[in-house]
């Protein structure tokens, strides 16, 4: 059992910090329960080849839905790259050619093993 005290100059700032601490705590609990995977949207991008394969076997509305998911699944990484001043589509293409757990670290602008770099997301 532990207590985390959050303080700030204003009430609004304190609530924001408190929410961030709460989110971090929940992510930590989820990671302990279910495990971790590479973060920064790279895990989604590494799912694209399997999704492409699945789409070839689908028809009708299911195929359309899977195509929408396929397009949307690269947007987290694309947006992270664009927020960091990079071209999102180029980063996505580079990550697509990498192995599992590898991707792009927006903080350092380096490609490599994201788990080793500490860029992780909870599996849950």
Protein Blocks (a to p, Z undefined) as FASTA:
>chain_A
ZZdddddfbfklmmmmmmmmmmmmmmmmmmmmnopcdehhlmmmmmmmmmmmmmmmpghj
llmmmmmmmmmmmmmmmmmmmmnopafklmmmmmmmpcehiacdfklopacdfklnopac
dfZZ
